[in-house]
Amino acid sequence: MVVTKDTLIGDILDFDQTTASFFFEMGMHCLGCPSSRGETIEQACEVHGVSVDVLIERINAHLAKS
């Protein structure tokens, strides 16, 4: 899996649950909520004031190691 700005958070978590820590670090603690799982990674980053490019890079690097 390769994460992009349009990737849904739920899809990322379904692919690899260990990615939850990246969302917790940015203050997104509502990962079980249906609305958060339906957000794109870009939408979540906008709401939480996090750089989408940095988060995507970190998650993709993590997934590449798996």
Secondary structure, 3 states (H helix, E strand, C coil): CCCCCCCEHHHHHHHCHHHHHHHHHCCCCCCCCHHHHCCEHHHHHHHHCCCHHHHHHHHHHHHHHC
